């Protein structure tokens, strides 16, 4: 796709406003404490009783880091005390056992993602313990049917350890690069050499990983168009299968770590637009396919193929090629999606441990979807994953007349239609090339819970 069709700066600026990322619908602000452990157990039981129980997906949160990246808004624990990670792992294995008995043994785990924090804070021996515990509780699918990934901080592993990670059963890696410019790295307290990343990507390919992804961030302090262009040169030369280019949200009032960034080092808003435009132009010019949101992939990558054939999925782990799964969140703050419900674990390690010691699940809050929620979730997923909403399919699944039920949403999309971002046909809604960066804005039209001033969300572009 031509980048000039994808990026129209006046329209991008017009629609760049706060909005959800729609990794779920309803979104996390709707979760509430009235949804408790017994509700989660009931949801798991219902998920076992459906005619064709879904395969299982597991997200594991490893919150530990050895140093603080100033831009980071994740839930993390900065420590050099390895005993804390060992203690956390012991409780994590308790939660795995407690969760495993809730799901029928016939169901197989096809998807796994380790996020953080820094998952590679754990030693490979500890990761081996974790994998063994997961396999015992959730029964891994055959190797060819798995999508097992983890996030890797290049500063924490060697090429030899990358081979060991593959031997443990991981077949996908995501390297956090952010930016290669040394001044930018110093400004955000994340210094790592290009040589480190290059050697690890080579090791991942030599080890046989099916997909290697690289994460970048644009809008960081001291970034310029010229400096980030150099970073993109180096990333394109590495030729990772997937690239995630995230927009940095500078919210120092909400995230204490970001207060360590000097305000005078922050790029002006117009530079972020220049950096986004540059990123799209360079990556699409290098042959990468724009998948959606922040994600790009090579044409022969599974994500690109899934987008082409209509099987692309979206969940709390981002875009996925696997069939819709029941997703189990493990560890502090983790979010799960089981049956018609969402759940989130407690945020503090002390509360997490206390719950498990008492023989309880560490569920803090959640949400059970109603009929309207399920309908709107289907609509938003179709939009975010496939770029179109077929009325007949939605009408058949939910027994509605689309144009009547969503008259208000269609009216809200009228301005975007006039701007050439979306086409509303007789039988479907189609996202046009110029609107693909604004899919979150389109999804907002179908969100029944949004209030006028949603400052809690990142900007949509």
C-alpha positions as CSV (number, residue, x, y, z in Angstrom):
1,X,0.0,0.0,0.0
2,X,1.3,3.4,-0.9
3,X,2.3,5.3,2.3
4,X,0.7,8.5,1.0
5,X,-2.6,6.7,0.9
6,X,-2.1,5.5,4.5
7,X,-0.8,8.8,6.0
8,X,-2.6,12.1,5.5
9,X,-1.2,14.5,8.0
10,X,-4.1,16.9,8.3
11,X,-6.6,14.0,8.8
12,X,-4.2,12.2,11.2
13,X,-3.9,15.4,13.3
14,X,-7.7,15.9,13.2
15,X,-8.5,12.5,14.6
16,X,-5.6,12.1,17.0
17,X,-7.5,12.1,20.3
18,X,-7.6,9.9,23.4
19,X,-9.3,6.6,22.9
20,X,-9.1,2.9,23.9
21,X,-6.8,0.3,22.1
22,X,-9.7,-2.2,22.1
23,X,-7.7,-5.2,23.2
24,X,-11.0,-6.0,24.8
25,X,-14.6,-4.8,24.7
26,X,-15.8,-3.5,27.1
27,X,-12.5,-2.0,28.0
28,X,-10.7,-2.3,31.3
29,X,-12.3,0.8,32.9
30,X,-15.6,-1.1,33.0
31,X,-14.1,-3.9,35.1
32,X,-15.4,-3.8,38.7
33,X,-14.7,-5.4,42.1
34,X,-18.2,-7.0,42.3
35,X,-16.9,-9.6,39.8
36,X,-15.0,-11.9,42.2
37,X,-13.3,-15.2,42.4
38,X,-16.6,-17.2,42.4
39,X,-17.7,-15.4,39.2
40,X,-14.4,-16.4,37.6
41,X,-14.8,-20.0,38.6
42,X,-18.3,-20.0,37.2
43,X,-17.1,-18.6,33.9
44,X,-14.4,-21.3,33.7
45,X,-17.0,-24.0,34.3
46,X,-19.3,-22.6,31.6
47,X,-16.4,-22.5,29.2
48,X,-15.9,-26.3,29.7
49,X,-19.6,-27.0,29.0
50,X,-20.0,-25.3,25.6
51,X,-20.4,-27.6,22.6
52,X,-16.8,-27.0,21.4
53,X,-14.6,-25.8,24.2
54,X,-12.0,-23.3,23.0
55,X,-8.3,-24.0,23.2
56,X,-6.4,-22.2,25.9
57,X,-4.1,-19.2,25.8
58,X,-2.0,-18.1,28.7
59,X,-0.4,-14.8,29.6
60,X,2.2,-14.8,32.4
61,X,3.3,-11.5,33.9
62,X,6.9,-11.4,35.1
63,X,7.2,-7.9,36.7
64,X,10.9,-7.7,37.5
65,X,13.5,-5.4,35.9
66,X,17.1,-4.7,37.0
67,X,17.0,-1.1,35.9
68,X,14.3,1.5,35.3
69,X,13.5,2.6,31.7
70,X,12.2,6.2,32.2
71,X,9.5,5.9,29.5
72,X,7.9,2.7,30.9
73,X,4.3,2.7,32.1
74,X,4.1,-1.0,32.8
75,X,3.6,-2.6,36.2
76,X,7.2,-3.5,37.2
77,X,9.4,-4.1,40.2
78,X,13.0,-2.7,40.0
79,X,15.4,-4.9,41.9
80,X,18.7,-6.8,41.8
81,X,17.5,-9.2,44.5
82,X,17.1,-12.5,42.6
83,X,15.5,-14.0,45.7
84,X,12.4,-11.9,45.0
85,X,12.0,-13.5,41.6
86,X,12.4,-17.0,43.0
87,X,9.8,-16.3,45.6
88,X,7.4,-14.9,43.0
89,X,8.0,-18.0,40.8
90,X,7.0,-20.3,43.6
91,X,3.7,-18.5,44.1
92,X,3.2,-18.3,40.3
93,X,3.4,-22.1,40.2
94,X,0.8,-22.3,42.9
95,X,-1.5,-20.1,40.8
96,X,-0.8,-22.3,37.7
97,X,-1.9,-25.4,39.7
98,X,-5.0,-23.7,41.0
99,X,-6.0,-22.5,37.6
100,X,-5.2,-25.7,35.8
101,X,-7.9,-27.7,37.6
102,X,-10.6,-25.4,36.4
103,X,-10.3,-26.4,32.8
104,X,-11.0,-29.8,31.2
105,X,-7.9,-31.9,30.5
106,X,-9.1,-32.4,26.9
107,X,-8.4,-28.7,26.2
108,X,-5.0,-27.9,24.9
109,X,-2.9,-24.8,25.4
110,X,-2.0,-23.4,21.9
111,X,-0.9,-19.9,22.8
112,X,1.5,-18.6,25.5
113,X,3.0,-15.1,26.0
114,X,5.4,-14.0,28.7
115,X,5.4,-10.3,29.3
116,X,6.8,-7.9,31.9
117,X,8.6,-6.3,33.3
118,X,11.4,-8.4,31.9
119,X,10.6,-12.1,31.4
120,X,14.3,-12.8,30.8
121,X,14.9,-11.5,34.4
122,X,14.3,-15.2,35.2
123,X,17.1,-17.5,34.5
124,X,16.6,-20.1,31.8
125,X,16.5,-22.8,34.6
126,X,13.6,-20.9,36.2
127,X,11.9,-20.5,32.9
128,X,12.3,-24.2,32.4
129,X,10.5,-24.8,35.8
130,X,7.8,-22.4,34.7
131,X,7.3,-24.2,31.4
132,X,7.1,-27.6,33.0
133,X,4.5,-26.3,35.5
134,X,2.4,-24.8,32.6
135,X,2.6,-28.0,30.6
136,X,1.5,-30.1,33.6
137,X,-1.5,-27.8,34.3
138,X,-2.7,-26.9,30.8
139,X,-1.3,-29.6,28.5
140,X,0.6,-28.1,25.6
141,X,-0.7,-28.6,22.1
142,X,1.7,-30.3,19.6
143,X,4.7,-28.2,18.7
144,X,3.3,-27.4,15.2
145,X,0.1,-26.0,16.7
146,X,1.8,-23.7,19.3
147,X,2.4,-19.9,19.3
148,X,4.7,-19.6,22.4
149,X,6.4,-16.2,22.7
150,X,8.2,-14.0,25.2
151,X,9.6,-10.5,25.4
152,X,13.3,-10.2,25.5
153,X,15.4,-7.4,26.9
154,X,18.6,-7.6,24.8
155,X,20.7,-6.6,27.8
156,X,19.7,-9.7,29.8
157,X,20.6,-12.6,27.5
158,X,23.4,-14.0,25.4
159,X,23.2,-15.7,22.0
160,X,23.7,-19.1,23.7
161,X,20.7,-18.4,26.0
162,X,18.5,-17.6,23.0
163,X,19.2,-21.2,21.7
164,X,18.2,-22.5,25.2
165,X,14.9,-20.5,25.1
166,X,14.0,-22.3,21.8
167,X,14.9,-25.6,23.4
168,X,12.4,-24.8,26.2
169,X,9.6,-24.6,23.7
170,X,9.4,-20.9,22.7
171,X,9.0,-20.3,19.0
172,X,8.6,-16.5,18.8
173,X,10.7,-13.7,20.3
174,X,10.1,-10.0,20.7
175,X,13.2,-7.8,21.2
176,X,12.8,-4.5,22.9
177,X,15.0,-2.1,20.9
178,X,13.0,1.3,21.1
179,X,15.8,3.3,19.4
180,X,19.5,2.8,18.5
181,X,20.5,6.4,19.0
182,X,22.9,6.6,22.0
183,X,21.6,10.0,23.1
184,X,18.0,8.8,23.1
185,X,19.1,5.7,25.0
186,X,20.8,7.8,27.6
187,X,17.8,10.1,28.0
188,X,15.5,7.1,28.8
189,X,18.1,5.1,30.8
190,X,18.1,2.1,28.4
191,X,21.5,1.7,26.9
192,X,22.1,-1.2,24.6
193,X,24.3,-1.6,21.6
194,X,23.4,-2.3,18.0
195,X,25.8,-5.2,18.1
196,X,23.9,-6.9,21.0
197,X,20.7,-6.8,19.1
198,X,22.2,-8.0,15.8
199,X,23.9,-10.9,17.5
200,X,20.7,-12.0,19.3
201,X,18.5,-11.7,16.1
202,X,21.1,-13.9,14.3
203,X,21.0,-16.4,17.2
204,X,17.2,-16.5,17.1
205,X,17.3,-17.3,13.4
206,X,20.0,-19.9,13.8
207,X,18.0,-21.5,16.6
208,X,14.9,-21.8,14.4
209,X,12.5,-19.3,15.9
210,X,9.5,-19.1,13.6
211,X,9.0,-15.3,14.1
212,X,11.3,-12.6,15.4
213,X,9.8,-9.2,16.3
214,X,11.3,-5.9,17.2
215,X,9.7,-3.2,19.3
216,X,10.3,0.5,18.5
217,X,9.0,3.7,20.2
218,X,8.7,7.0,18.4
219,X,8.2,10.3,20.3
220,X,11.0,9.7,22.9
221,X,13.2,12.5,24.2
222,X,15.9,13.8,21.9
223,X,14.5,11.9,18.9
224,X,14.8,13.7,15.5
225,X,13.6,12.6,12.1
226,X,17.2,12.1,11.1
227,X,18.2,10.1,14.1
228,X,15.1,7.8,13.9
229,X,15.7,7.4,10.2
230,X,19.1,5.9,11.0
231,X,17.4,3.6,13.5
232,X,14.9,2.5,10.9
233,X,17.8,1.9,8.4
234,X,19.4,-0.5,10.9
235,X,16.1,-2.3,11.7
236,X,15.2,-2.7,8.1
237,X,18.7,-4.2,7.5
238,X,18.0,-6.7,10.3
239,X,14.7,-7.7,8.5
240,X,12.7,-8.9,11.5
241,X,9.5,-10.7,10.6
242,X,7.4,-8.2,12.6
243,X,7.9,-4.7,13.8
244,X,5.8,-2.9,16.4
245,X,6.3,0.9,16.3
246,X,4.6,2.3,19.4
247,X,3.8,6.0,20.1
248,X,5.3,7.2,23.3
249,X,2.6,8.6,25.7
250,X,4.4,11.1,28.0
251,X,2.2,11.2,31.1
252,X,4.5,12.2,34.0
253,X,1.5,13.0,36.3
254,X,0.5,9.4,36.1
255,X,3.8,7.6,35.8
256,X,6.5,8.6,38.3
257,X,9.4,7.1,36.1
258,X,8.5,9.6,33.3
259,X,9.3,12.5,35.6
260,X,13.0,11.6,35.2
261,X,12.8,12.7,31.6
262,X,13.8,16.3,31.1
263,X,10.8,18.3,29.8
264,X,13.1,20.3,27.5
265,X,14.2,17.0,25.8
266,X,10.7,16.1,24.7
267,X,10.0,16.5,21.0
268,X,7.2,18.9,20.0
269,X,3.8,17.3,18.9
270,X,4.5,18.0,15.3
271,X,7.7,16.0,15.4
272,X,5.7,12.9,16.5
273,X,3.7,13.2,13.4
274,X,6.8,13.5,11.3
275,X,8.2,10.4,13.0
276,X,5.0,8.5,12.4
277,X,5.0,9.5,8.8
278,X,8.6,8.5,8.4
279,X,8.0,5.1,10.0
280,X,5.1,4.3,7.7
281,X,7.0,5.5,4.6
282,X,10.2,3.6,5.4
283,X,8.6,0.3,6.5
284,X,6.0,0.1,3.8
285,X,8.7,1.1,1.3
286,X,10.9,-1.7,2.6
287,X,8.1,-4.2,1.9
288,X,6.4,-4.5,5.2
289,X,2.6,-4.8,5.4
290,X,0.7,-2.5,7.7
291,X,-1.4,-4.9,9.9
292,X,-3.1,-2.4,12.1
293,X,-2.6,-0.3,15.2
294,X,1.2,-0.2,15.6
295,X,2.1,-3.4,13.8
296,X,3.9,-4.2,10.5
297,X,4.9,-7.6,9.2
298,X,6.6,-9.1,6.2
299,X,4.3,-10.3,3.4
300,X,4.9,-14.0,4.1
301,X,4.6,-13.7,7.9
302,X,1.6,-15.4,9.5
303,X,0.1,-12.1,10.5
304,X,0.1,-10.8,7.0
305,X,-1.4,-14.0,5.7
306,X,-4.0,-14.0,8.4
307,X,-5.0,-10.5,7.5
308,X,-5.3,-11.4,3.9
309,X,-7.4,-14.6,4.5
310,X,-9.7,-13.1,7.2
311,X,-8.4,-15.2,10.1
312,X,-6.6,-12.5,12.1
313,X,-7.6,-12.3,15.8
314,X,-7.1,-9.7,18.5
315,X,-6.7,-10.2,22.2
316,X,-4.8,-8.8,25.2
317,X,-1.6,-10.0,23.6
318,X,-2.3,-8.0,20.5
319,X,-2.8,-9.4,17.0
320,X,-2.8,-13.2,16.7
321,X,-3.1,-15.8,14.0
322,X,-4.6,-18.4,16.3
323,X,-8.3,-19.2,16.6
324,X,-10.2,-17.4,19.4
325,X,-9.0,-18.9,22.7
326,X,-10.1,-18.7,26.3
327,X,-7.2,-16.7,27.8
328,X,-5.9,-17.2,31.3
329,X,-3.9,-14.4,33.0
330,X,-1.3,-15.4,35.5
331,X,0.7,-13.3,37.9
332,X,0.1,-9.8,39.3
333,X,-2.1,-7.4,37.2
334,X,-2.7,-10.1,34.5
335,X,-5.9,-9.9,32.6
336,X,-7.8,-13.0,31.3
337,X,-10.8,-13.6,29.0
338,X,-12.7,-16.8,29.8
339,X,-16.0,-17.4,28.1
340,X,-18.2,-14.4,28.4
341,X,-16.1,-12.7,31.1
342,X,-12.9,-10.7,31.7
343,X,-10.9,-10.9,34.9
344,X,-7.8,-9.1,36.4
345,X,-5.5,-10.2,39.1
346,X,-4.4,-8.1,42.1
347,X,-1.7,-5.6,41.5
348,X,0.5,-6.0,44.6
349,X,2.8,-9.0,45.2
350,X,1.9,-9.1,48.9
351,X,-1.8,-9.4,48.2
352,X,-1.1,-11.9,45.4
353,X,0.9,-14.1,47.8
354,X,-1.7,-13.7,50.6
355,X,-4.5,-14.9,48.4
356,X,-2.6,-17.9,47.2
357,X,-1.5,-18.8,50.7
358,X,-5.2,-18.8,51.7
359,X,-6.1,-21.2,48.9
360,X,-7.8,-18.5,46.8
361,X,-7.4,-17.3,43.3
362,X,-5.9,-13.7,43.1
363,X,-8.8,-12.3,41.1
364,X,-9.3,-8.6,41.9
365,X,-12.0,-7.5,39.5
366,X,-13.6,-8.4,36.2
367,X,-16.7,-8.1,34.0
368,X,-19.4,-10.4,32.6
369,X,-20.6,-9.4,29.1
370,X,-24.3,-9.0,28.3
371,X,-25.9,-9.5,24.9
372,X,-25.2,-5.9,23.8
373,X,-21.5,-6.2,24.9
374,X,-21.1,-9.4,22.8
375,X,-22.6,-7.8,19.8
376,X,-20.5,-4.7,20.0
377,X,-17.4,-6.8,20.7
378,X,-18.0,-8.7,17.4
379,X,-18.4,-5.5,15.5
380,X,-15.3,-3.9,16.9
381,X,-13.2,-7.1,16.4
382,X,-14.3,-7.2,12.7
383,X,-13.3,-3.6,12.3
384,X,-9.9,-3.9,14.0
385,X,-8.9,-7.2,12.5
386,X,-10.4,-7.2,9.0
387,X,-11.1,-3.6,8.2
388,X,-14.7,-4.3,7.3
389,X,-18.0,-5.1,9.0
390,X,-20.4,-7.3,7.1
391,X,-23.9,-6.5,8.2
392,X,-25.4,-9.9,7.2
393,X,-23.0,-11.9,9.4
394,X,-23.6,-9.7,12.4
395,X,-27.4,-9.7,11.9
396,X,-27.4,-13.5,11.7
397,X,-25.3,-14.0,14.8
398,X,-27.2,-11.5,17.0
399,X,-30.7,-11.3,15.5
400,X,-30.7,-7.6,14.8
401,X,-31.1,-5.2,11.9
402,X,-27.7,-3.6,11.7
403,X,-28.7,-0.2,10.4
404,X,-31.5,0.2,12.9
405,X,-29.5,-1.0,15.9
406,X,-26.4,1.1,15.1
407,X,-28.1,4.1,13.6
408,X,-26.3,6.4,16.1
409,X,-22.9,4.8,15.3
410,X,-23.5,5.2,11.6
411,X,-24.3,8.8,12.1
412,X,-21.1,9.3,14.1
413,X,-19.1,7.8,11.2
414,X,-20.6,10.3,8.8
415,X,-17.8,12.8,9.2
416,X,-15.1,10.1,8.7
417,X,-17.0,9.0,5.6
418,X,-16.9,12.6,4.2
419,X,-13.2,12.7,4.9
420,X,-12.7,9.6,2.8
421,X,-11.6,7.4,5.7
422,X,-14.5,4.9,5.7
423,X,-17.1,3.8,3.2
424,X,-20.6,2.8,4.4
425,X,-22.1,0.5,1.8
426,X,-25.6,-1.0,1.7
427,X,-24.3,-4.2,3.2
428,X,-21.1,-3.4,5.0
429,X,-18.7,-0.8,6.4
430,X,-15.3,-0.7,4.8
431,X,-12.2,1.0,6.2
432,X,-10.5,2.8,3.3
433,X,-6.7,3.1,3.1
434,X,-6.6,6.6,4.5
435,X,-8.6,5.4,7.5
436,X,-6.5,2.5,8.6
437,X,-4.6,4.6,11.1
438,X,-7.9,5.8,12.6
439,X,-9.5,2.4,13.2
440,X,-9.6,3.1,17.0
441,X,-11.6,6.3,16.2
442,X,-14.1,4.2,14.2
443,X,-14.4,1.6,16.9
444,X,-15.2,4.4,19.4
445,X,-18.5,5.0,17.5
446,X,-19.6,1.5,18.5
447,X,-18.5,1.8,22.2
448,X,-21.5,2.2,24.5
449,X,-19.4,3.2,27.5
450,X,-17.3,6.1,26.3
451,X,-17.7,9.4,28.0
452,X,-16.9,12.8,26.3
453,X,-13.5,13.3,28.0
454,X,-11.6,10.1,28.1
455,X,-8.2,11.4,29.4
456,X,-7.4,7.9,30.8
457,X,-6.5,6.6,27.3
458,X,-3.6,7.1,25.0
459,X,-4.0,9.1,21.8
460,X,-5.4,7.1,18.9
461,X,-2.6,7.9,16.5
